[in-house]
Structure formats: structure tokens, C-alpha cells
């Protein structure tokens, strides 16, 4: 996947952008066998040694409707608001 690239994966899987938030971008993917997936693309906040920031695609529950809620879910929070409040407290 690293060589193939996230942008290529999203393009070639016919991913449909559902929502773009502060924390990432939410996509719905329908595969040829009609199975569906919902994924959120995020950018790592920690830079690589060369100064670039890696992008990741994480699968999330299909009922997710906003990218920020999807990212919050991956960290165990039930809403983007709670996750963002947590992040503010950490700084």
C-alpha cells in the first residue's frame, strides 16, 4: 500500500468523498462485489525523518457521517467535540 499510494487507492476503488473536516476526510467505497466500506483519511501529526507527513486510511463504522466524528471514534470518543476538547486539554 505504501508504494501504491493512498490517493491511488481512493481513486481506483471509486471512493466517494462524503465529508471533509478539520481532522480528515470521510469516504464511502463500494467494491465490485457490492460490499461497502467507510474509511477516513488522516494525516499523521508527527513528521517523518524527511519532514513529510504520512497519510493513512482507517476503516470506520458505516454509519459515520462526518470525518471528524470518524477520527474521534478511532480514538475511542463518541463525538468530535469530546475528542477536540481532549486534545485542547493535552496542550
Biopython code that builds the backbone (N, CA, C, O; Angstrom):
import numpy as np
from Bio.PDB.StructureBuilder import StructureBuilder

atoms = [
    (1, "UNK", "N", (0.837, -1.192, 0.000)),
    (1, "UNK", "CA", (0.000, 0.000, 0.000)),
    (1, "UNK", "C", (0.878, 1.250, 0.000)),
    (1, "UNK", "O", (0.536, 2.266, -0.606)),
    (2, "UNK", "N", (2.013, 1.158, 0.690)),
    (2, "UNK", "CA", (2.893, 2.314, 0.761)),
    (2, "UNK", "C", (3.375, 2.715, -0.635)),
    (2, "UNK", "O", (3.422, 3.900, -0.965)),
    (3, "UNK", "N", (3.730, 1.728, -1.445)),
    (3, "UNK", "CA", (4.184, 2.006, -2.807)),
    (3, "UNK", "C", (3.038, 2.435, -3.711)),
    (3, "UNK", "O", (3.194, 3.329, -4.543)),
    (4, "UNK", "N", (1.900, 1.801, -3.546)),
    (4, "UNK", "CA", (0.735, 2.073, -4.382)),
    (4, "UNK", "C", (0.210, 3.486, -4.136)),
    (4, "UNK", "O", (-0.132, 4.198, -5.079)),
    (5, "UNK", "N", (0.149, 3.884, -2.880)),
    (5, "UNK", "CA", (-0.272, 5.229, -2.518)),
    (5, "UNK", "C", (-1.745, 5.332, -2.154)),
    (5, "UNK", "O", (-2.604, 4.693, -2.762)),
    (6, "UNK", "N", (-2.011, 6.151, -1.148)),
    (6, "UNK", "CA", (-3.386, 6.333, -0.674)),
    (6, "UNK", "C", (-4.268, 6.993, -1.728)),
    (6, "UNK", "O", (-5.419, 6.594, -1.908)),
    (7, "UNK", "N", (-3.745, 7.991, -2.422)),
    (7, "UNK", "CA", (-4.543, 8.678, -3.426)),
    (7, "UNK", "C", (-4.948, 7.710, -4.538)),
    (7, "UNK", "O", (-6.080, 7.748, -5.020)),
    (8, "UNK", "N", (-4.005, 6.833, -4.948)),
    (8, "UNK", "CA", (-4.315, 5.840, -5.973)),
    (8, "UNK", "C", (-5.373, 4.866, -5.483)),
    (8, "UNK", "O", (-6.287, 4.505, -6.225)),
    (9, "UNK", "N", (-5.246, 4.440, -4.225)),
    (9, "UNK", "CA", (-6.224, 3.519, -3.646)),
    (9, "UNK", "C", (-7.616, 4.130, -3.651)),
    (9, "UNK", "O", (-8.580, 3.489, -4.071)),
    (10, "UNK", "N", (-7.720, 5.364, -3.187)),
    (10, "UNK", "CA", (-9.030, 6.006, -3.125)),
    (10, "UNK", "C", (-9.598, 6.223, -4.527)),
    (10, "UNK", "O", (-10.797, 6.043, -4.743)),
    (11, "UNK", "N", (-8.761, 6.602, -5.467)),
    (11, "UNK", "CA", (-9.222, 6.816, -6.845)),
    (11, "UNK", "C", (-9.657, 5.497, -7.479)),
    (11, "UNK", "O", (-10.749, 5.407, -8.041)),
    (12, "UNK", "N", (-8.811, 4.481, -7.391)),
    (12, "UNK", "CA", (-9.074, 3.222, -8.072)),
    (12, "UNK", "C", (-10.188, 2.403, -7.424)),
    (12, "UNK", "O", (-10.760, 1.521, -8.065)),
    (13, "UNK", "N", (-10.495, 2.683, -6.181)),
    (13, "UNK", "CA", (-11.596, 1.981, -5.519)),
    (13, "UNK", "C", (-12.916, 2.736, -5.693)),
    (13, "UNK", "O", (-13.938, 2.356, -5.123)),
    (14, "UNK", "N", (-12.880, 3.816, -6.495)),
    (14, "UNK", "CA", (-14.072, 4.641, -6.735)),
    (14, "UNK", "C", (-14.664, 5.177, -5.438)),
    (14, "UNK", "O", (-15.882, 5.236, -5.268)),
    (15, "UNK", "N", (-13.780, 5.565, -4.532)),
    (15, "UNK", "CA", (-14.235, 6.120, -3.255)),
    (15, "UNK", "C", (-14.981, 7.429, -3.516)),
    (15, "UNK", "O", (-14.574, 8.240, -4.348)),
    (16, "UNK", "N", (-16.067, 7.612, -2.794)),
    (16, "UNK", "CA", (-16.878, 8.825, -2.914)),
    (16, "UNK", "C", (-16.672, 9.655, -1.648)),
    (16, "UNK", "O", (-16.950, 9.198, -0.540)),
    (17, "UNK", "N", (-16.175, 10.894, -1.833)),
    (17, "UNK", "CA", (-15.955, 11.776, -0.680)),
    (17, "UNK", "C", (-17.307, 12.159, -0.087)),
    (17, "UNK", "O", (-18.203, 12.638, -0.782)),
    (18, "UNK", "N", (-17.424, 11.931, 1.228)),
    (18, "UNK", "CA", (-18.673, 12.214, 1.936)),
    (18, "UNK", "C", (-18.565, 13.510, 2.724)),
    (18, "UNK", "O", (-19.507, 14.302, 2.756)),
    (19, "UNK", "N", (-17.411, 13.728, 3.362)),
    (19, "UNK", "CA", (-17.257, 14.891, 4.225)),
    (19, "UNK", "C", (-15.777, 15.179, 4.441)),
    (19, "UNK", "O", (-14.968, 14.261, 4.569)),
    (20, "UNK", "N", (-15.436, 16.449, 4.481)),
    (20, "UNK", "CA", (-14.078, 16.854, 4.830)),
    (20, "UNK", "C", (-14.164, 17.701, 6.086)),
    (20, "UNK", "O", (-14.929, 18.664, 6.147)),
    (21, "UNK", "N", (-13.382, 17.341, 7.079)),
    (21, "UNK", "CA", (-13.389, 18.074, 8.337)),
    (21, "UNK", "C", (-12.007, 18.581, 8.679)),
    (21, "UNK", "O", (-11.091, 18.525, 7.858)),
    (22, "UNK", "N", (-11.863, 19.073, 9.889)),
    (22, "UNK", "CA", (-10.569, 19.561, 10.373)),
    (22, "UNK", "C", (-9.578, 18.413, 10.562)),
    (22, "UNK", "O", (-8.370, 18.605, 10.428)),
    (23, "UNK", "N", (-10.089, 17.224, 10.872)),
    (23, "UNK", "CA", (-9.244, 16.101, 11.257)),
    (23, "UNK", "C", (-9.008, 15.085, 10.152)),
    (23, "UNK", "O", (-8.129, 14.234, 10.285)),
    (24, "UNK", "N", (-9.771, 15.150, 9.063)),
    (24, "UNK", "CA", (-9.612, 14.176, 7.988)),
    (24, "UNK", "C", (-10.703, 14.291, 6.948)),
    (24, "UNK", "O", (-11.477, 15.248, 6.935)),
    (25, "UNK", "N", (-10.753, 13.293, 6.069)),
    (25, "UNK", "CA", (-11.747, 13.247, 5.000)),
    (25, "UNK", "C", (-12.409, 11.878, 5.014)),
    (25, "UNK", "O", (-11.731, 10.851, 5.047)),
    (26, "UNK", "N", (-13.739, 11.869, 4.987)),
    (26, "UNK", "CA", (-14.527, 10.640, 5.061)),
    (26, "UNK", "C", (-14.948, 10.205, 3.659)),
    (26, "UNK", "O", (-15.398, 11.021, 2.855)),
    (27, "UNK", "N", (-14.798, 8.905, 3.375)),
    (27, "UNK", "CA", (-15.156, 8.341, 2.069)),
    (27, "UNK", "C", (-16.025, 7.112, 2.245)),
    (27, "UNK", "O", (-15.900, 6.383, 3.229)),
    (28, "UNK", "N", (-16.918, 6.885, 1.271)),
    (28, "UNK", "CA", (-17.650, 5.626, 1.143)),
    (28, "UNK", "C", (-17.088, 4.916, -0.073)),
    (28, "UNK", "O", (-16.873, 5.526, -1.121)),
    (29, "UNK", "N", (-16.853, 3.624, 0.074)),
    (29, "UNK", "CA", (-16.336, 2.806, -1.019)),
    (29, "UNK", "C", (-17.311, 1.657, -1.256)),
    (29, "UNK", "O", (-17.720, 0.977, -0.315)),
    (30, "UNK", "N", (-17.679, 1.445, -2.519)),
    (30, "UNK", "CA", (-18.467, 0.281, -2.902)),
    (30, "UNK", "C", (-17.588, -0.564, -3.811)),
    (30, "UNK", "O", (-17.185, -0.118, -4.885)),
    (31, "UNK", "N", (-17.294, -1.774, -3.383)),
    (31, "UNK", "CA", (-16.432, -2.674, -4.133)),
    (31, "UNK", "C", (-17.236, -3.408, -5.210)),
    (31, "UNK", "O", (-18.465, -3.439, -5.146)),
    (32, "UNK", "N", (-16.552, -4.003, -6.202)),
    (32, "UNK", "CA", (-17.249, -4.691, -7.303)),
    (32, "UNK", "C", (-18.237, -5.757, -6.842)),
    (32, "UNK", "O", (-19.242, -5.992, -7.514)),
    (33, "UNK", "N", (-17.971, -6.410, -5.703)),
    (33, "UNK", "CA", (-18.904, -7.428, -5.206)),
    (33, "UNK", "C", (-20.050, -6.818, -4.397)),
    (33, "UNK", "O", (-20.819, -7.524, -3.746)),
    (34, "UNK", "N", (-20.141, -5.482, -4.457)),
    (34, "UNK", "CA", (-21.195, -4.690, -3.796)),
    (34, "UNK", "C", (-21.026, -4.557, -2.287)),
    (34, "UNK", "O", (-21.897, -3.989, -1.628)),
    (35, "UNK", "N", (-19.929, -5.066, -1.717)),
    (35, "UNK", "CA", (-19.678, -4.792, -0.303)),
    (35, "UNK", "C", (-19.291, -3.331, -0.185)),
    (35, "UNK", "O", (-18.762, -2.731, -1.120)),
    (36, "UNK", "N", (-19.562, -2.777, 0.973)),
    (36, "UNK", "CA", (-19.309, -1.354, 1.186)),
    (36, "UNK", "C", (-18.374, -1.155, 2.370)),
    (36, "UNK", "O", (-18.322, -1.972, 3.289)),
    (37, "UNK", "N", (-17.650, -0.067, 2.327)),
    (37, "UNK", "CA", (-16.774, 0.301, 3.433)),
    (37, "UNK", "C", (-16.816, 1.808, 3.595)),
    (37, "UNK", "O", (-17.023, 2.549, 2.634)),
    (38, "UNK", "N", (-16.618, 2.239, 4.808)),
    (38, "UNK", "CA", (-16.470, 3.658, 5.100)),
    (38, "UNK", "C", (-15.084, 3.818, 5.696)),
    (38, "UNK", "O", (-14.708, 3.104, 6.625)),
    (39, "UNK", "N", (-14.328, 4.761, 5.155)),
    (39, "UNK", "CA", (-12.968, 4.991, 5.609)),
    (39, "UNK", "C", (-12.746, 6.477, 5.825)),
    (39, "UNK", "O", (-13.412, 7.321, 5.226)),
    (40, "UNK", "N", (-11.802, 6.771, 6.689)),
    (40, "UNK", "CA", (-11.410, 8.162, 6.907)),
    (40, "UNK", "C", (-9.921, 8.264, 6.605)),
    (40, "UNK", "O", (-9.117, 7.463, 7.081)),
    (41, "UNK", "N", (-9.573, 9.260, 5.807)),
    (41, "UNK", "CA", (-8.167, 9.511, 5.502)),
    (41, "UNK", "C", (-7.675, 10.581, 6.466)),
    (41, "UNK", "O", (-8.288, 11.638, 6.611)),
    (42, "UNK", "N", (-6.565, 10.289, 7.115)),
    (42, "UNK", "CA", (-5.979, 11.215, 8.090)),
    (42, "UNK", "C", (-4.509, 11.429, 7.758)),
    (42, "UNK", "O", (-3.890, 10.627, 7.060)),
    (43, "UNK", "N", (-3.969, 12.518, 8.269)),
    (43, "UNK", "CA", (-2.553, 12.811, 8.122)),
    (43, "UNK", "C", (-1.918, 12.743, 9.494)),
    (43, "UNK", "O", (-2.386, 13.385, 10.434)),
    (44, "UNK", "N", (-0.855, 11.967, 9.614)),
    (44, "UNK", "CA", (-0.154, 11.822, 10.882)),
    (44, "UNK", "C", (0.341, 13.191, 11.338)),
    (44, "UNK", "O", (0.862, 13.961, 10.531)),
    (45, "UNK", "N", (0.185, 13.494, 12.596)),
    (45, "UNK", "CA", (0.626, 14.792, 13.118)),
    (45, "UNK", "C", (2.113, 14.828, 13.422)),
    (45, "UNK", "O", (2.675, 15.898, 13.655)),
    (46, "UNK", "N", (2.755, 13.663, 13.421)),
    (46, "UNK", "CA", (4.189, 13.587, 13.677)),
    (46, "UNK", "C", (4.928, 13.458, 12.340)),
    (46, "UNK", "O", (4.655, 12.533, 11.575)),
    (47, "UNK", "N", (5.852, 14.366, 12.054)),
    (47, "UNK", "CA", (6.557, 14.295, 10.768)),
    (47, "UNK", "C", (7.517, 13.118, 10.696)),
    (47, "UNK", "O", (8.047, 12.661, 11.709)),
    (48, "UNK", "N", (7.726, 12.642, 9.480)),
    (48, "UNK", "CA", (8.725, 11.613, 9.214)),
    (48, "UNK", "C", (10.109, 12.256, 9.315)),
    (48, "UNK", "O", (10.218, 13.473, 9.468)),
    (49, "UNK", "N", (11.146, 11.457, 9.233)),
    (49, "UNK", "CA", (12.514, 11.977, 9.330)),
    (49, "UNK", "C", (12.822, 12.998, 8.239)),
    (49, "UNK", "O", (13.617, 13.916, 8.442)),
    (50, "UNK", "N", (12.184, 12.829, 7.079)),
    (50, "UNK", "CA", (12.432, 13.763, 5.973)),
    (50, "UNK", "C", (11.533, 14.996, 6.020)),
    (50, "UNK", "O", (11.579, 15.836, 5.122)),
    (51, "UNK", "N", (10.717, 15.101, 7.065)),
    (51, "UNK", "CA", (9.854, 16.269, 7.241)),
    (51, "UNK", "C", (8.476, 16.136, 6.629)),
    (51, "UNK", "O", (7.645, 17.027, 6.808)),
    (52, "UNK", "N", (8.204, 15.061, 5.915)),
    (52, "UNK", "CA", (6.885, 14.866, 5.324)),
    (52, "UNK", "C", (5.931, 14.273, 6.363)),
    (52, "UNK", "O", (6.355, 13.786, 7.411)),
    (53, "UNK", "N", (4.655, 14.326, 6.052)),
    (53, "UNK", "CA", (3.628, 13.790, 6.939)),
    (53, "UNK", "C", (2.891, 12.672, 6.208)),
    (53, "UNK", "O", (2.311, 12.896, 5.145)),
    (54, "UNK", "N", (2.914, 11.465, 6.780)),
    (54, "UNK", "CA", (2.269, 10.308, 6.160)),
    (54, "UNK", "C", (0.757, 10.409, 6.257)),
    (54, "UNK", "O", (0.208, 10.922, 7.233)),
    (55, "UNK", "N", (0.091, 9.900, 5.209)),
    (55, "UNK", "CA", (-1.365, 9.812, 5.211)),
    (55, "UNK", "C", (-1.752, 8.358, 5.438)),
    (55, "UNK", "O", (-1.071, 7.438, 4.985)),
    (56, "UNK", "N", (-2.855, 8.171, 6.147)),
    (56, "UNK", "CA", (-3.374, 6.843, 6.448)),
    (56, "UNK", "C", (-4.861, 6.807, 6.133)),
    (56, "UNK", "O", (-5.546, 7.827, 6.196)),
    (57, "UNK", "N", (-5.347, 5.625, 5.795)),
    (57, "UNK", "CA", (-6.772, 5.394, 5.608)),
    (57, "UNK", "C", (-7.196, 4.370, 6.643)),
    (57, "UNK", "O", (-6.641, 3.273, 6.709)),
    (58, "UNK", "N", (-8.184, 4.734, 7.453)),
    (58, "UNK", "CA", (-8.660, 3.882, 8.540)),
    (58, "UNK", "C", (-10.121, 3.523, 8.303)),
    (58, "UNK", "O", (-10.935, 4.399, 8.010)),
    (59, "UNK", "N", (-10.457, 2.251, 8.427)),
    (59, "UNK", "CA", (-11.853, 1.853, 8.285)),
    (59, "UNK", "C", (-12.611, 2.215, 9.547)),
    (59, "UNK", "O", (-12.118, 2.033, 10.660)),
    (60, "UNK", "N", (-13.828, 2.735, 9.357)),
    (60, "UNK", "CA", (-14.684, 3.157, 10.465)),
    (60, "UNK", "C", (-16.081, 2.591, 10.225)),
    (60, "UNK", "O", (-16.372, 2.124, 9.123)),
    (61, "UNK", "N", (-16.952, 2.625, 11.237)),
    (61, "UNK", "CA", (-18.315, 2.112, 11.048)),
    (61, "UNK", "C", (-19.042, 2.845, 9.909)),
    (61, "UNK", "O", (-18.849, 4.041, 9.694)),
    (62, "UNK", "N", (-19.865, 2.104, 9.204)),
    (62, "UNK", "CA", (-20.565, 2.672, 8.042)),
    (62, "UNK", "C", (-21.506, 3.812, 8.392)),
    (62, "UNK", "O", (-21.811, 4.644, 7.538)),
    (63, "UNK", "N", (-21.967, 3.863, 9.628)),
    (63, "UNK", "CA", (-22.925, 4.910, 9.990)),
    (63, "UNK", "C", (-22.273, 6.273, 10.224)),
    (63, "UNK", "O", (-22.976, 7.256, 10.457)),
    (64, "UNK", "N", (-20.953, 6.347, 10.167)),
    (64, "UNK", "CA", (-20.262, 7.627, 10.355)),
    (64, "UNK", "C", (-20.672, 8.595, 9.241)),
    (64, "UNK", "O", (-20.738, 8.223, 8.069)),
    (65, "UNK", "N", (-20.945, 9.849, 9.634)),
    (65, "UNK", "CA", (-21.379, 10.835, 8.642)),
    (65, "UNK", "C", (-20.420, 12.017, 8.511)),
    (65, "UNK", "O", (-20.456, 12.740, 7.515)),
    (66, "UNK", "N", (-19.558, 12.215, 9.522)),
    (66, "UNK", "CA", (-18.578, 13.296, 9.418)),
    (66, "UNK", "C", (-17.184, 12.743, 9.649)),
    (66, "UNK", "O", (-16.977, 11.812, 10.427)),
    (67, "UNK", "N", (-16.241, 13.344, 8.952)),
    (67, "UNK", "CA", (-14.848, 12.913, 9.084)),
    (67, "UNK", "C", (-14.352, 13.090, 10.512)),
    (67, "UNK", "O", (-13.670, 12.216, 11.045)),
    (68, "UNK", "N", (-14.687, 14.207, 11.131)),
    (68, "UNK", "CA", (-14.195, 14.474, 12.480)),
    (68, "UNK", "C", (-14.749, 13.477, 13.493)),
    (68, "UNK", "O", (-14.027, 13.044, 14.392)),
    (69, "UNK", "N", (-16.018, 13.108, 13.358)),
    (69, "UNK", "CA", (-16.581, 12.080, 14.246)),
    (69, "UNK", "C", (-15.899, 10.735, 14.006)),
    (69, "UNK", "O", (-15.667, 9.980, 14.950)),
    (70, "UNK", "N", (-15.577, 10.434, 12.746)),
    (70, "UNK", "CA", (-14.903, 9.176, 12.424)),
    (70, "UNK", "C", (-13.518, 9.120, 13.051)),
    (70, "UNK", "O", (-13.125, 8.093, 13.605)),
    (71, "UNK", "N", (-12.780, 10.215, 12.968)),
    (71, "UNK", "CA", (-11.448, 10.256, 13.583)),
    (71, "UNK", "C", (-11.589, 10.109, 15.093)),
    (71, "UNK", "O", (-10.840, 9.352, 15.710)),
    (72, "UNK", "N", (-12.524, 10.812, 15.687)),
    (72, "UNK", "CA", (-12.742, 10.716, 17.133)),
    (72, "UNK", "C", (-13.051, 9.272, 17.524)),
    (72, "UNK", "O", (-12.551, 8.788, 18.538)),
    (73, "UNK", "N", (-13.872, 8.579, 16.729)),
    (73, "UNK", "CA", (-14.219, 7.192, 17.006)),
    (73, "UNK", "C", (-12.972, 6.318, 17.050)),
    (73, "UNK", "O", (-12.882, 5.419, 17.886)),
    (74, "UNK", "N", (-12.004, 6.567, 16.161)),
    (74, "UNK", "CA", (-10.793, 5.732, 16.138)),
    (74, "UNK", "C", (-9.988, 5.873, 17.421)),
    (74, "UNK", "O", (-9.176, 5.004, 17.739)),
    (75, "UNK", "N", (-10.203, 6.955, 18.162)),
    (75, "UNK", "CA", (-9.519, 7.166, 19.438)),
    (75, "UNK", "C", (-10.417, 6.851, 20.626)),
    (75, "UNK", "O", (-10.051, 7.130, 21.768)),
    (76, "UNK", "N", (-11.593, 6.270, 20.371)),
    (76, "UNK", "CA", (-12.472, 5.846, 21.446)),
    (76, "UNK", "C", (-13.432, 6.904, 21.958)),
    (76, "UNK", "O", (-14.033, 6.727, 23.017)),
    (77, "UNK", "N", (-13.589, 8.002, 21.228)),
    (77, "UNK", "CA", (-14.514, 9.060, 21.628)),
    (77, "UNK", "C", (-15.791, 8.938, 20.811)),
    (77, "UNK", "O", (-15.759, 8.515, 19.656)),
    (78, "UNK", "N", (-16.926, 9.313, 21.421)),
    (78, "UNK", "CA", (-18.199, 9.185, 20.713)),
    (78, "UNK", "C", (-18.604, 10.443, 19.961)),
    (78, "UNK", "O", (-19.679, 10.479, 19.362)),
    (79, "UNK", "N", (-17.767, 11.475, 19.979)),
    (79, "UNK", "CA", (-18.051, 12.672, 19.188)),
    (79, "UNK", "C", (-16.761, 13.451, 18.947)),
    (79, "UNK", "O", (-15.810, 13.381, 19.725)),
    (80, "UNK", "N", (-16.764, 14.186, 17.854)),
    (80, "UNK", "CA", (-15.609, 15.028, 17.535)),
    (80, "UNK", "C", (-15.422, 16.111, 18.592)),
    (80, "UNK", "O", (-14.293, 16.470, 18.923)),
    (81, "UNK", "N", (-16.511, 16.624, 19.112)),
    (81, "UNK", "CA", (-16.432, 17.675, 20.130)),
    (81, "UNK", "C", (-15.669, 17.187, 21.364)),
    (81, "UNK", "O", (-14.803, 17.894, 21.879)),
    (82, "UNK", "N", (-15.986, 15.997, 21.831)),
    (82, "UNK", "CA", (-15.287, 15.450, 23.008)),
    (82, "UNK", "C", (-13.809, 15.205, 22.707)),
    (82, "UNK", "O", (-12.944, 15.470, 23.543)),
    (83, "UNK", "N", (-13.530, 14.701, 21.515)),
    (83, "UNK", "CA", (-12.140, 14.456, 21.129)),
    (83, "UNK", "C", (-11.360, 15.770, 21.047)),
    (83, "UNK", "O", (-10.234, 15.853, 21.537)),
    (84, "UNK", "N", (-11.946, 16.780, 20.438)),
    (84, "UNK", "CA", (-11.274, 18.077, 20.318)),
    (84, "UNK", "C", (-11.057, 18.711, 21.687)),
    (84, "UNK", "O", (-10.022, 19.335, 21.920)),
    (85, "UNK", "N", (-12.019, 18.560, 22.594)),
    (85, "UNK", "CA", (-11.845, 19.057, 23.964)),
    (85, "UNK", "C", (-10.675, 18.345, 24.647)),
    (85, "UNK", "O", (-9.875, 18.971, 25.343)),
    (86, "UNK", "N", (-10.589, 17.041, 24.440)),
    (86, "UNK", "CA", (-9.486, 16.265, 24.997)),
    (86, "UNK", "C", (-8.151, 16.775, 24.458)),
    (86, "UNK", "O", (-7.203, 16.958, 25.222)),
    (87, "UNK", "N", (-8.072, 17.004, 23.160)),
    (87, "UNK", "CA", (-6.845, 17.491, 22.548)),
    (87, "UNK", "C", (-6.437, 18.847, 23.115)),
    (87, "UNK", "O", (-5.252, 19.092, 23.339)),
    (88, "UNK", "N", (-7.402, 19.724, 23.348)),
    (88, "UNK", "CA", (-7.106, 21.049, 23.917)),
    (88, "UNK", "C", (-6.557, 20.928, 25.329)),
    (88, "UNK", "O", (-5.673, 21.692, 25.716)),
    (89, "UNK", "N", (-7.063, 19.987, 26.093)),
    (89, "UNK", "CA", (-6.590, 19.788, 27.469)),
    (89, "UNK", "C", (-5.168, 19.258, 27.492)),
    (89, "UNK", "O", (-4.422, 19.512, 28.437)),
    (90, "UNK", "N", (-4.787, 18.516, 26.446)),
    (90, "UNK", "CA", (-3.454, 17.920, 26.383)),
    (90, "UNK", "C", (-2.367, 18.934, 26.034)),
    (90, "UNK", "O", (-1.186, 18.680, 26.274)),
    (91, "UNK", "N", (-2.750, 20.072, 25.476)),
    (91, "UNK", "CA", (-1.740, 21.055, 25.071)),
    (91, "UNK", "C", (-1.450, 22.054, 26.158)),
    (91, "UNK", "O", (-0.622, 22.946, 25.972)),
]
sb = StructureBuilder()
sb.init_structure("model")
sb.init_model(0)
sb.init_chain("A")
sb.init_seg("    ")
for serial, (resi, resn, name, xyz) in enumerate(atoms, 1):
    if name == "N":
        sb.init_residue(resn, " ", resi, " ")
    sb.init_atom(name, np.array(xyz, "f"), 0.0, 1.0, " ", f" {name:<3s}", serial, name[0])
structure = sb.get_structure()
